Amino acid sequence: MIMDNRRIKIREIAEAVGISRELVCHILTEELGMRKLFIENEEVIAFVDAYFAKQDAQYYLNGLKGWEHRWKKCIDLKGDYVEK
């Protein structure tokens, strides 16, 4: 995907593999150091699957707790909430 289109957007990658833009950015910069480029979409999918498979339960619990904090804040502010 990236090799076919060097100007591909993070949003396009995120939509194609079904994850957040933030996570795509994290994976490309922190996990891959922007050094590894994938040849096929299947390589991206395999990498993302492997990334999530190696995460422990605490990783997912932390993510859910983060969501809980954000939705409570959104409710308290009656929807007028933008994370900065």
Biopython code that builds the backbone (N, CA, C, O; Angstrom):
import numpy as np
from Bio.PDB.StructureBuilder import StructureBuilder

atoms = [
    (1, "MET", "N", (0.823, -1.187, 0.000)),
    (1, "MET", "CA", (0.000, 0.000, 0.000)),
    (1, "MET", "C", (0.874, 1.261, 0.000)),
    (1, "MET", "O", (0.684, 2.152, -0.827)),
    (2, "ILE", "N", (1.816, 1.327, 0.918)),
    (2, "ILE", "CA", (2.689, 2.495, 1.003)),
    (2, "ILE", "C", (3.665, 2.516, -0.168)),
    (2, "ILE", "O", (3.985, 3.580, -0.697)),
    (3, "MET", "N", (4.134, 1.341, -0.568)),
    (3, "MET", "CA", (5.066, 1.291, -1.696)),
    (3, "MET", "C", (4.389, 1.713, -2.997)),
    (3, "MET", "O", (5.027, 2.309, -3.864)),
    (4, "ASP", "N", (3.107, 1.407, -3.136)),
    (4, "ASP", "CA", (2.382, 1.795, -4.342)),
    (4, "ASP", "C", (2.104, 3.289, -4.396)),
    (4, "ASP", "O", (2.005, 3.876, -5.474)),
    (5, "ASN", "N", (1.981, 3.892, -3.229)),
    (5, "ASN", "CA", (1.626, 5.300, -3.174)),
    (5, "ASN", "C", (2.376, 5.950, -2.008)),
    (5, "ASN", "O", (1.916, 5.896, -0.868)),
    (6, "ARG", "N", (3.517, 6.558, -2.289)),
    (6, "ARG", "CA", (4.341, 7.155, -1.235)),
    (6, "ARG", "C", (3.653, 8.346, -0.592)),
    (6, "ARG", "O", (4.090, 8.807, 0.462)),
    (7, "ARG", "N", (2.591, 8.853, -1.195)),
    (7, "ARG", "CA", (1.864, 9.995, -0.641)),
    (7, "ARG", "C", (0.582, 9.557, 0.074)),
    (7, "ARG", "O", (-0.302, 10.369, 0.348)),
    (8, "ILE", "N", (0.504, 8.271, 0.365)),
    (8, "ILE", "CA", (-0.689, 7.770, 1.036)),
    (8, "ILE", "C", (-0.848, 8.439, 2.394)),
    (8, "ILE", "O", (0.133, 8.700, 3.090)),
    (9, "LYS", "N", (-2.066, 8.705, 2.750)),
    (9, "LYS", "CA", (-2.366, 9.389, 4.000)),
    (9, "LYS", "C", (-2.522, 8.382, 5.135)),
    (9, "LYS", "O", (-2.940, 7.245, 4.913)),
    (10, "ILE", "N", (-2.186, 8.803, 6.350)),
    (10, "ILE", "CA", (-2.368, 7.981, 7.538)),
    (10, "ILE", "C", (-3.834, 7.539, 7.629)),
    (10, "ILE", "O", (-4.123, 6.391, 7.964)),
    (11, "ARG", "N", (-4.750, 8.460, 7.327)),
    (11, "ARG", "CA", (-6.183, 8.155, 7.366)),
    (11, "ARG", "C", (-6.527, 7.000, 6.428)),
    (11, "ARG", "O", (-7.323, 6.130, 6.781)),
    (12, "GLU", "N", (-5.941, 6.988, 5.256)),
    (12, "GLU", "CA", (-6.215, 5.923, 4.288)),
    (12, "GLU", "C", (-5.713, 4.576, 4.791)),
    (12, "GLU", "O", (-6.380, 3.557, 4.617)),
    (13, "ILE", "N", (-4.546, 4.569, 5.411)),
    (13, "ILE", "CA", (-4.013, 3.327, 5.980)),
    (13, "ILE", "C", (-4.928, 2.851, 7.097)),
    (13, "ILE", "O", (-5.283, 1.674, 7.161)),
    (14, "ALA", "N", (-5.311, 3.779, 7.984)),
    (14, "ALA", "CA", (-6.173, 3.434, 9.121)),
    (14, "ALA", "C", (-7.489, 2.831, 8.655)),
    (14, "ALA", "O", (-7.941, 1.828, 9.206)),
    (15, "GLU", "N", (-8.105, 3.431, 7.647)),
    (15, "GLU", "CA", (-9.374, 2.909, 7.130)),
    (15, "GLU", "C", (-9.193, 1.539, 6.493)),
    (15, "GLU", "O", (-10.050, 0.666, 6.635)),
    (16, "ALA", "N", (-8.093, 1.351, 5.799)),
    (16, "ALA", "CA", (-7.862, 0.086, 5.105)),
    (16, "ALA", "C", (-7.660, -1.078, 6.065)),
    (16, "ALA", "O", (-8.095, -2.195, 5.786)),
    (17, "VAL", "N", (-6.998, -0.821, 7.203)),
    (17, "VAL", "CA", (-6.720, -1.907, 8.142)),
    (17, "VAL", "C", (-7.644, -1.889, 9.352)),
    (17, "VAL", "O", (-7.591, -2.795, 10.183)),
    (18, "GLY", "N", (-8.489, -0.869, 9.460)),
    (18, "GLY", "CA", (-9.494, -0.838, 10.509)),
    (18, "GLY", "C", (-8.988, -0.466, 11.892)),
    (18, "GLY", "O", (-9.474, -0.995, 12.891)),
    (19, "ILE", "N", (-8.004, 0.450, 11.966)),
    (19, "ILE", "CA", (-7.518, 0.917, 13.261)),
    (19, "ILE", "C", (-7.480, 2.440, 13.243)),
    (19, "ILE", "O", (-7.692, 3.060, 12.201)),
    (20, "SER", "N", (-7.208, 3.040, 14.397)),
    (20, "SER", "CA", (-7.206, 4.497, 14.492)),
    (20, "SER", "C", (-5.995, 5.104, 13.784)),
    (20, "SER", "O", (-4.967, 4.454, 13.594)),
    (21, "ARG", "N", (-6.151, 6.359, 13.404)),
    (21, "ARG", "CA", (-5.039, 7.083, 12.786)),
    (21, "ARG", "C", (-3.881, 7.218, 13.760)),
    (21, "ARG", "O", (-2.714, 7.136, 13.377)),
    (22, "GLU", "N", (-4.225, 7.427, 15.030)),
    (22, "GLU", "CA", (-3.185, 7.567, 16.047)),
    (22, "GLU", "C", (-2.345, 6.301, 16.145)),
    (22, "GLU", "O", (-1.122, 6.362, 16.269)),
    (23, "LEU", "N", (-3.015, 5.150, 16.088)),
    (23, "LEU", "CA", (-2.286, 3.898, 16.192)),
    (23, "LEU", "C", (-1.430, 3.648, 14.952)),
    (23, "LEU", "O", (-0.306, 3.159, 15.066)),
    (24, "VAL", "N", (-1.945, 3.976, 13.784)),
    (24, "VAL", "CA", (-1.140, 3.844, 12.559)),
    (24, "VAL", "C", (0.106, 4.705, 12.680)),
    (24, "VAL", "O", (1.212, 4.255, 12.377)),
    (25, "CYS", "N", (-0.073, 5.938, 13.122)),
    (25, "CYS", "CA", (1.062, 6.846, 13.273)),
    (25, "CYS", "C", (2.057, 6.289, 14.284)),
    (25, "CYS", "O", (3.265, 6.312, 14.049)),
    (26, "HIS", "N", (1.553, 5.790, 15.403)),
    (26, "HIS", "CA", (2.425, 5.206, 16.423)),
    (26, "HIS", "C", (3.206, 4.019, 15.864)),
    (26, "HIS", "O", (4.416, 3.909, 16.060)),
    (27, "ILE", "N", (2.503, 3.141, 15.172)),
    (27, "ILE", "CA", (3.158, 1.955, 14.621)),
    (27, "ILE", "C", (4.233, 2.353, 13.608)),
    (27, "ILE", "O", (5.346, 1.828, 13.643)),
    (28, "LEU", "N", (3.903, 3.273, 12.714)),
    (28, "LEU", "CA", (4.867, 3.672, 11.687)),
    (28, "LEU", "C", (6.077, 4.387, 12.285)),
    (28, "LEU", "O", (7.205, 4.161, 11.846)),
    (29, "THR", "N", (5.859, 5.234, 13.267)),
    (29, "THR", "CA", (6.980, 6.011, 13.792)),
    (29, "THR", "C", (7.687, 5.327, 14.950)),
    (29, "THR", "O", (8.912, 5.211, 14.943)),
    (30, "GLU", "N", (6.931, 4.869, 15.947)),
    (30, "GLU", "CA", (7.542, 4.294, 17.146)),
    (30, "GLU", "C", (7.944, 2.837, 16.964)),
    (30, "GLU", "O", (9.048, 2.434, 17.329)),
    (31, "GLU", "N", (7.040, 2.058, 16.399)),
    (31, "GLU", "CA", (7.315, 0.630, 16.239)),
    (31, "GLU", "C", (8.224, 0.367, 15.038)),
    (31, "GLU", "O", (9.107, -0.489, 15.098)),
    (32, "LEU", "N", (8.005, 1.099, 13.957)),
    (32, "LEU", "CA", (8.766, 0.843, 12.732)),
    (32, "LEU", "C", (9.882, 1.849, 12.491)),
    (32, "LEU", "O", (10.758, 1.609, 11.659)),
    (33, "GLY", "N", (9.867, 2.952, 13.193)),
    (33, "GLY", "CA", (10.882, 3.971, 12.978)),
    (33, "GLY", "C", (10.876, 4.501, 11.557)),
    (33, "GLY", "O", (11.884, 5.028, 11.086)),
    (34, "MET", "N", (9.755, 4.369, 10.875)),
    (34, "MET", "CA", (9.592, 4.813, 9.481)),
    (34, "MET", "C", (10.652, 4.200, 8.560)),
    (34, "MET", "O", (10.896, 4.704, 7.464)),
    (35, "ARG", "N", (11.268, 3.127, 9.007)),
    (35, "ARG", "CA", (12.289, 2.481, 8.190)),
    (35, "ARG", "C", (11.709, 1.355, 7.354)),
    (35, "ARG", "O", (12.157, 1.107, 6.235)),
    (36, "LYS", "N", (10.717, 0.676, 7.898)),
    (36, "LYS", "CA", (10.164, -0.464, 7.172)),
    (36, "LYS", "C", (8.989, 0.002, 6.324)),
    (36, "LYS", "O", (8.072, 0.660, 6.815)),
    (37, "LEU", "N", (9.031, -0.344, 5.068)),
    (37, "LEU", "CA", (7.918, -0.086, 4.174)),
    (37, "LEU", "C", (7.331, -1.422, 3.750)),
    (37, "LEU", "O", (8.064, -2.368, 3.459)),
    (38, "PHE", "N", (6.039, -1.492, 3.717)),
    (38, "PHE", "CA", (5.375, -2.732, 3.353)),
    (38, "PHE", "C", (5.162, -2.803, 1.849)),
    (38, "PHE", "O", (4.886, -1.799, 1.193)),
    (39, "ILE", "N", (5.296, -3.997, 1.326)),
    (39, "ILE", "CA", (5.100, -4.212, -0.102)),
    (39, "ILE", "C", (3.622, -4.469, -0.405)),
    (39, "ILE", "O", (3.088, -3.948, -1.384)),
    (40, "GLU", "N", (2.978, -5.253, 0.414)),
    (40, "GLU", "CA", (1.596, -5.658, 0.180)),
    (40, "GLU", "C", (0.714, -5.304, 1.378)),
    (40, "GLU", "O", (1.202, -5.196, 2.504)),
    (41, "ASN", "N", (-0.566, -5.127, 1.134)),
    (41, "ASN", "CA", (-1.515, -4.876, 2.212)),
    (41, "ASN", "C", (-1.484, -5.996, 3.241)),
    (41, "ASN", "O", (-1.650, -5.758, 4.437)),
    (42, "GLU", "N", (-1.271, -7.209, 2.772)),
    (42, "GLU", "CA", (-1.245, -8.357, 3.675)),
    (42, "GLU", "C", (-0.124, -8.221, 4.704)),
    (42, "GLU", "O", (-0.266, -8.681, 5.837)),
    (43, "GLU", "N", (0.988, -7.594, 4.318)),
    (43, "GLU", "CA", (2.089, -7.386, 5.259)),
    (43, "GLU", "C", (1.674, -6.416, 6.367)),
    (43, "GLU", "O", (2.009, -6.615, 7.534)),
    (44, "VAL", "N", (0.949, -5.376, 5.994)),
    (44, "VAL", "CA", (0.464, -4.413, 6.982)),
    (44, "VAL", "C", (-0.485, -5.117, 7.944)),
    (44, "VAL", "O", (-0.369, -4.970, 9.161)),
    (45, "ILE", "N", (-1.417, -5.877, 7.397)),
    (45, "ILE", "CA", (-2.393, -6.589, 8.218)),
    (45, "ILE", "C", (-1.692, -7.573, 9.143)),
    (45, "ILE", "O", (-2.033, -7.661, 10.322)),
    (46, "ALA", "N", (-0.721, -8.309, 8.628)),
    (46, "ALA", "CA", (0.020, -9.271, 9.448)),
    (46, "ALA", "C", (0.777, -8.561, 10.566)),
    (46, "ALA", "O", (0.807, -9.044, 11.698)),
    (47, "PHE", "N", (1.387, -7.423, 10.257)),
    (47, "PHE", "CA", (2.111, -6.679, 11.278)),
    (47, "PHE", "C", (1.175, -6.185, 12.373)),
    (47, "PHE", "O", (1.474, -6.315, 13.560)),
    (48, "VAL", "N", (0.044, -5.620, 11.969)),
    (48, "VAL", "CA", (-0.917, -5.104, 12.949)),
    (48, "VAL", "C", (-1.462, -6.243, 13.802)),
    (48, "VAL", "O", (-1.586, -6.100, 15.018)),
    (49, "ASP", "N", (-1.786, -7.368, 13.178)),
    (49, "ASP", "CA", (-2.265, -8.532, 13.932)),
    (49, "ASP", "C", (-1.215, -8.985, 14.945)),
    (49, "ASP", "O", (-1.548, -9.281, 16.093)),
    (50, "ALA", "N", (0.030, -9.040, 14.535)),
    (50, "ALA", "CA", (1.110, -9.462, 15.432)),
    (50, "ALA", "C", (1.303, -8.447, 16.556)),
    (50, "ALA", "O", (1.549, -8.819, 17.703)),
    (51, "TYR", "N", (1.192, -7.173, 16.222)),
    (51, "TYR", "CA", (1.329, -6.123, 17.237)),
    (51, "TYR", "C", (0.297, -6.309, 18.346)),
    (51, "TYR", "O", (0.641, -6.281, 19.528)),
    (52, "PHE", "N", (-0.977, -6.500, 17.965)),
    (52, "PHE", "CA", (-2.023, -6.655, 18.968)),
    (52, "PHE", "C", (-1.924, -7.990, 19.692)),
    (52, "PHE", "O", (-2.276, -8.074, 20.869)),
    (53, "ALA", "N", (-1.463, -9.016, 19.031)),
    (53, "ALA", "CA", (-1.341, -10.329, 19.662)),
    (53, "ALA", "C", (-0.321, -10.314, 20.795)),
    (53, "ALA", "O", (-0.466, -11.051, 21.771)),
    (54, "LYS", "N", (0.709, -9.478, 20.672)),
    (54, "LYS", "CA", (1.748, -9.471, 21.708)),
    (54, "LYS", "C", (1.403, -8.550, 22.885)),
    (54, "LYS", "O", (2.138, -8.519, 23.872)),
    (55, "GLN", "N", (0.301, -7.805, 22.797)),
    (55, "GLN", "CA", (-0.088, -6.919, 23.893)),
    (55, "GLN", "C", (-0.741, -7.730, 25.013)),
    (55, "GLN", "O", (-1.487, -8.676, 24.761)),
    (56, "ASP", "N", (-0.444, -7.338, 26.256)),
    (56, "ASP", "CA", (-1.064, -8.025, 27.385)),
    (56, "ASP", "C", (-2.408, -7.369, 27.733)),
    (56, "ASP", "O", (-2.800, -6.362, 27.143)),
    (57, "ALA", "N", (-3.090, -7.966, 28.698)),
    (57, "ALA", "CA", (-4.414, -7.486, 29.086)),
    (57, "ALA", "C", (-4.363, -6.042, 29.593)),
    (57, "ALA", "O", (-5.308, -5.283, 29.384)),
    (58, "GLN", "N", (-3.282, -5.663, 30.248)),
    (58, "GLN", "CA", (-3.161, -4.305, 30.784)),
    (58, "GLN", "C", (-3.198, -3.256, 29.677)),
    (58, "GLN", "O", (-3.733, -2.166, 29.874)),
    (59, "TYR", "N", (-2.641, -3.574, 28.534)),
    (59, "TYR", "CA", (-2.659, -2.657, 27.384)),
    (59, "TYR", "C", (-4.097, -2.307, 27.012)),
    (59, "TYR", "O", (-4.428, -1.140, 26.804)),
    (60, "TYR", "N", (-4.940, -3.323, 26.930)),
    (60, "TYR", "CA", (-6.334, -3.111, 26.558)),
    (60, "TYR", "C", (-7.112, -2.443, 27.688)),
    (60, "TYR", "O", (-7.974, -1.601, 27.437)),
    (61, "LEU", "N", (-6.813, -2.811, 28.920)),
    (61, "LEU", "CA", (-7.469, -2.190, 30.064)),
    (61, "LEU", "C", (-7.158, -0.696, 30.114)),
    (61, "LEU", "O", (-8.050, 0.114, 30.366)),
    (62, "ASN", "N", (-5.909, -0.332, 29.877)),
    (62, "ASN", "CA", (-5.532, 1.085, 29.851)),
    (62, "ASN", "C", (-6.286, 1.835, 28.756)),
    (62, "ASN", "O", (-6.716, 2.970, 28.964)),
    (63, "GLY", "N", (-6.445, 1.212, 27.604)),
    (63, "GLY", "CA", (-7.195, 1.839, 26.515)),
    (63, "GLY", "C", (-8.643, 2.063, 26.884)),
    (63, "GLY", "O", (-9.202, 3.126, 26.611)),
    (64, "LEU", "N", (-9.256, 1.069, 27.504)),
    (64, "LEU", "CA", (-10.655, 1.212, 27.919)),
    (64, "LEU", "C", (-10.814, 2.273, 29.001)),
    (64, "LEU", "O", (-11.788, 3.026, 28.995)),
    (65, "LYS", "N", (-9.869, 2.337, 29.920)),
    (65, "LYS", "CA", (-9.927, 3.356, 30.964)),
    (65, "LYS", "C", (-9.804, 4.756, 30.358)),
    (65, "LYS", "O", (-10.447, 5.697, 30.824)),
    (66, "GLY", "N", (-8.986, 4.885, 29.330)),
    (66, "GLY", "CA", (-8.855, 6.171, 28.641)),
    (66, "GLY", "C", (-10.155, 6.581, 27.990)),
    (66, "GLY", "O", (-10.538, 7.749, 28.042)),
    (67, "TRP", "N", (-10.840, 5.624, 27.373)),
    (67, "TRP", "CA", (-12.143, 5.915, 26.774)),
    (67, "TRP", "C", (-13.139, 6.335, 27.843)),
    (67, "TRP", "O", (-13.902, 7.282, 27.654)),
    (68, "GLU", "N", (-13.128, 5.620, 28.978)),
    (68, "GLU", "CA", (-14.065, 5.936, 30.050)),
    (68, "GLU", "C", (-13.872, 7.386, 30.503)),
    (68, "GLU", "O", (-14.845, 8.117, 30.688)),
    (69, "HIS", "N", (-12.632, 7.791, 30.676)),
    (69, "HIS", "CA", (-12.335, 9.170, 31.086)),
    (69, "HIS", "C", (-12.899, 10.155, 30.061)),
    (69, "HIS", "O", (-13.508, 11.159, 30.430)),
    (70, "ARG", "N", (-12.697, 9.867, 28.790)),
    (70, "ARG", "CA", (-13.133, 10.792, 27.744)),
    (70, "ARG", "C", (-14.651, 10.864, 27.633)),
    (70, "ARG", "O", (-15.202, 11.957, 27.500)),
    (71, "TRP", "N", (-15.347, 9.715, 27.684)),
    (71, "TRP", "CA", (-16.806, 9.784, 27.536)),
    (71, "TRP", "C", (-17.454, 10.421, 28.752)),
    (71, "TRP", "O", (-18.471, 11.101, 28.615)),
    (72, "LYS", "N", (-16.891, 10.219, 29.944)),
    (72, "LYS", "CA", (-17.433, 10.893, 31.128)),
    (72, "LYS", "C", (-17.266, 12.406, 31.002)),
    (72, "LYS", "O", (-18.170, 13.171, 31.337)),
    (73, "LYS", "N", (-16.101, 12.824, 30.515)),
    (73, "LYS", "CA", (-15.852, 14.246, 30.323)),
    (73, "LYS", "C", (-16.814, 14.823, 29.288)),
    (73, "LYS", "O", (-17.333, 15.926, 29.461)),
    (74, "CYS", "N", (-17.045, 14.082, 28.225)),
    (74, "CYS", "CA", (-17.959, 14.517, 27.163)),
    (74, "CYS", "C", (-19.384, 14.662, 27.707)),
    (74, "CYS", "O", (-20.078, 15.629, 27.392)),
    (75, "ILE", "N", (-19.814, 13.701, 28.521)),
    (75, "ILE", "CA", (-21.155, 13.767, 29.111)),
    (75, "ILE", "C", (-21.251, 14.957, 30.061)),
    (75, "ILE", "O", (-22.233, 15.700, 30.024)),
    (76, "ASP", "N", (-20.246, 15.145, 30.908)),
    (76, "ASP", "CA", (-20.249, 16.271, 31.851)),
    (76, "ASP", "C", (-20.331, 17.608, 31.130)),
    (76, "ASP", "O", (-20.957, 18.549, 31.620)),
    (77, "LEU", "N", (-19.695, 17.688, 29.960)),
    (77, "LEU", "CA", (-19.695, 18.937, 29.191)),
    (77, "LEU", "C", (-20.822, 18.991, 28.165)),
    (77, "LEU", "O", (-20.863, 19.887, 27.320)),
    (78, "LYS", "N", (-21.739, 18.023, 28.245)),
    (78, "LYS", "CA", (-22.908, 17.963, 27.341)),
    (78, "LYS", "C", (-22.503, 17.975, 25.859)),
    (78, "LYS", "O", (-23.120, 18.641, 25.029)),
    (79, "GLY", "N", (-21.459, 17.224, 25.567)),
    (79, "GLY", "CA", (-21.010, 17.080, 24.191)),
    (79, "GLY", "C", (-20.060, 18.135, 23.702)),
    (79, "GLY", "O", (-19.499, 17.997, 22.614)),
    (80, "ASP", "N", (-19.860, 19.178, 24.461)),
    (80, "ASP", "CA", (-18.960, 20.265, 24.060)),
    (80, "ASP", "C", (-17.546, 19.959, 24.545)),
    (80, "ASP", "O", (-16.997, 20.666, 25.390)),
    (81, "TYR", "N", (-16.971, 18.897, 23.999)),
    (81, "TYR", "CA", (-15.675, 18.408, 24.476)),
    (81, "TYR", "C", (-14.785, 18.082, 23.293)),
    (81, "TYR", "O", (-15.160, 17.318, 22.404)),
    (82, "VAL", "N", (-13.602, 18.672, 23.300)),
    (82, "VAL", "CA", (-12.585, 18.351, 22.306)),
    (82, "VAL", "C", (-11.280, 18.148, 23.063)),
    (82, "VAL", "O", (-10.837, 19.042, 23.784)),
    (83, "GLU", "N", (-10.660, 16.977, 22.908)),
    (83, "GLU", "CA", (-9.401, 16.693, 23.596)),
    (83, "GLU", "C", (-8.288, 17.544, 22.995)),
    (83, "GLU", "O", (-8.153, 17.650, 21.776)),
    (84, "LYS", "N", (-7.505, 18.138, 23.866)),
    (84, "LYS", "CA", (-6.382, 18.956, 23.410)),
    (84, "LYS", "C", (-5.091, 18.358, 23.831)),
    (84, "LYS", "O", (-4.030, 18.908, 23.537)),
]
sb = StructureBuilder()
sb.init_structure("model")
sb.init_model(0)
sb.init_chain("A")
sb.init_seg("    ")
for serial, (resi, resn, name, xyz) in enumerate(atoms, 1):
    if name == "N":
        sb.init_residue(resn, " ", resi, " ")
    sb.init_atom(name, np.array(xyz, "f"), 0.0, 1.0, " ", f" {name:<3s}", serial, name[0])
structure = sb.get_structure()
